[in-house]
Amino acid sequence: MNGAAWRKSSYSNQEGGNCVEVADGFRGAVVPVRDSKAPQGPALCFEGAAWAAFIGELKAGHHRP
């Protein structure tokens, strides 16, 4: 993931809460995701369609108990 252009979640703030970063533009429709508080740590890679479905569920509010 060296040289990846990471972007923070739009829900991130400057207080260092629970935030993720996503890197765009990887071949094979892979979406790398990492913890913004540990940028040198590991990244999880998701298939693009699975990531899009996850984000769609979040936007629809299905993540609330």
Secondary structure, DSSP 8 states (H G I E B T S, - for coil): -TT--EEE-TT--TT--S-EEEE---GGGEEEEEETT-TTS-EEEEEHHHHHHHHHHHHTTTT--
